[in-house]
């Protein structure tokens, strides 16, 4: 199924809405009834039915065949949109990335609570004038011991790198992700981890 390029602002707005896109996704994967899609998404059939009708009006979904209950399918499994018609680039990136960031933050909060129920935030200025912020437990502050358990990984850094070193760093980080994707487990008892790796020029320093 070929990709479809969309430039209708109403359509772009729907596709950039994480909640609406979640409801559309099952129909992009395969033809199905509203009841089947409701089971996948967890959305009540009545509410999903409203959105399916709207997707049809916007030209994103069509009814397939004449059987009852009705079967619907997206007009393509790939949509390409021009977000600049409805919002600035930074706002678009924020909208696309925010659900994942929020999910990551919920994961951090849960893992921190598993390590210790009593967390503090330490602000420190280095001799060079750099402000650092770090979470620490009451036990760490009092010197009575380290937290029982490993805190989630969340490293931030400002690095001054040559173009060559920045490219090498990017490739190495990407390589580590690809390596462990290849080692992803099928064992149900193993934990599922959310991973984000990012590297960009710092906008504060141009």
C-alpha positions in Angstrom: 0.0 0.0 0.0 1.6 3.3 -1.1 2.1 6.2 1.3 -0.3 9.1 1.2 0.8 12.7 1.5 -1.6 14.9 3.4 -1.7 18.7 3.7 -5.2 19.3 5.1 -4.6 21.2 8.4 -7.5 19.3 10.1 -5.9 16.0 9.1 -2.5 17.0 10.2 -3.8 18.1 13.6 -5.4 14.7 14.1 -2.3 12.8 13.1 -0.1 14.8 15.5 -2.5 14.1 18.4 -1.0 11.1 20.2 -4.4 9.9 21.6 -6.2 10.2 18.2 -3.3 8.5 16.4 -3.4 5.6 18.8 -7.1 5.0 17.8 -6.2 5.2 14.1 -3.2 2.8 14.2 -5.1 -0.5 14.3 -6.9 0.4 11.1 -3.5 1.2 9.5 -2.3 -2.3 10.3 -5.3 -4.3 9.1 -9.0 -4.2 8.2 -11.1 -4.6 11.3 -14.4 -3.9 13.0 -14.8 -1.2 15.6 -15.2 -3.8 18.3 -11.9 -5.4 17.3 -10.1 -2.1 17.3 -11.7 -1.2 20.7 -10.2 -4.4 22.2 -6.8 -3.4 20.9 -6.9 0.2 22.0 -8.9 -0.1 25.2 -11.2 2.6 24.0 -15.0 2.1 24.5 -16.6 1.0 21.2 -19.1 4.0 21.3 -16.2 6.5 21.6 -14.2 4.7 19.0 -17.1 4.7 16.7 -17.3 8.5 16.8 -13.7 8.8 15.9 -13.9 6.2 13.1 -16.7 8.3 11.6 -14.5 11.4 11.8 -11.6 9.5 10.3 -13.8 8.5 7.4 -14.9 12.1 6.9 -11.3 13.3 6.8 -10.4 10.7 4.2 -8.1 8.7 6.5 -10.3 5.5 6.8 -12.8 3.8 4.5 -15.3 1.1 4.9 -14.2 -2.2 3.3 -16.8 -4.5 1.8 -20.5 -4.7 2.8 -20.4 -7.2 5.7 -21.9 -6.4 9.1 -20.7 -5.4 11.5 -18.8 -3.0 9.2 -15.1 -3.4 8.6 -12.9 -0.4 8.3 -9.3 0.1 7.0 -7.0 3.1 6.7 -6.5 4.3 3.2 -2.7 3.6 3.7 -0.4 2.1 6.2 1.9 5.2 5.8 0.9 8.9 6.0 3.2 11.8 5.3 2.1 15.2 6.6 3.4 18.8 6.5 3.2 20.0 10.2 4.3 23.5 9.2 0.7 24.1 8.0 -0.6 24.0 11.6 2.3 24.7 14.0 6.0 25.7 14.2 8.7 22.9 14.0 9.6 23.1 17.7 6.0 22.7 18.7 5.6 19.8 16.3 8.6 18.0 17.7 7.4 18.6 21.2 4.0 17.1 20.4 5.6 14.0 18.8 8.1 13.5 21.6 6.1 14.5 24.6 4.2 11.2 25.1 7.5 9.3 25.2 9.1 11.8 27.6 6.1 11.6 29.9 6.3 7.8 29.8 10.0 7.9 30.6 9.4 10.3 33.5 6.7 8.0 34.9 9.2 5.1 34.7 11.8 7.2 36.5 9.4 8.1 39.3 8.4 4.4 39.8 12.0 3.2 39.8 13.2 5.9 42.2 10.4 5.0 44.6 11.5 1.3 44.4 15.0 2.4 45.4 14.0 4.7 48.3 10.9 6.4 49.6 12.9 9.5 50.6 14.6 11.5 47.8 16.2 14.9 48.0 17.4 17.2 45.2 21.0 18.6 45.5 22.0 21.8 43.8 25.7 22.4 43.6 27.9 25.0 41.8 31.4 23.8 40.6 34.5 26.0 40.9 34.0 26.7 37.2 30.6 28.1 37.9 28.6 25.2 36.5 25.3 24.5 38.2 24.6 20.8 38.8 21.5 19.1 40.0 21.4 15.5 41.3 18.9 13.4 43.2 20.1 11.7 46.4 18.5 9.7 49.1 18.4 10.8 52.8 20.7 7.9 53.5 23.3 9.3 51.1 23.1 12.8 52.6 23.5 11.5 56.1 26.3 9.2 55.1 24.5 6.2 56.5 24.7 4.2 53.3 23.9 4.0 49.7 20.4 3.4 48.4 19.3 -0.3 48.3 19.0 -0.8 44.6 20.2 0.7 41.3 18.7 4.0 40.3 17.5 4.4 36.7 20.0 5.7 34.2 19.4 9.4 33.3 22.7 11.1 32.4 22.9 14.6 31.0 26.2 16.3 30.0 27.6 19.2 28.0 30.5 18.1 25.9 32.7 20.2 23.6 33.6 17.8 20.8 35.2 18.1 17.4 32.9 17.2 14.4 34.8 13.9 14.1 34.4 13.0 17.8 30.7 13.9 17.8 30.1 11.6 14.8 32.1 8.8 16.4 30.1 9.3 19.7 26.8 9.2 17.8 27.8 6.0 15.9 29.0 4.3 19.1 25.7 5.2 21.0 23.7 4.0 18.1 25.8 0.8 17.9 25.1 0.0 21.6 21.4 0.4 21.1 21.4 -1.8 18.0 23.5 -4.4 19.8 21.0 -4.7 22.7 18.0 -4.6 20.3 19.5 -7.8 18.9 19.7 -9.3 22.4 16.1 -8.4 23.3 14.5 -11.3 25.2 11.4 -13.3 24.5 11.2 -14.4 28.2 8.0 -13.2 29.7 9.5 -12.9 33.2 12.2 -10.5 32.0 11.6 -6.8 32.5 10.8 -4.4 29.7 13.0 -1.3 29.6 12.2 2.0 27.9 15.4 3.4 26.3 16.1 6.9 24.9 19.4 8.0 23.5 19.8 11.6 22.3 22.6 13.8 21.1 22.3 17.3 19.7 24.1 20.6 19.5 23.3 22.7 22.6 21.0 25.6 21.5 22.3 27.7 24.4 25.8 27.7 23.0 24.6 28.2 19.4 
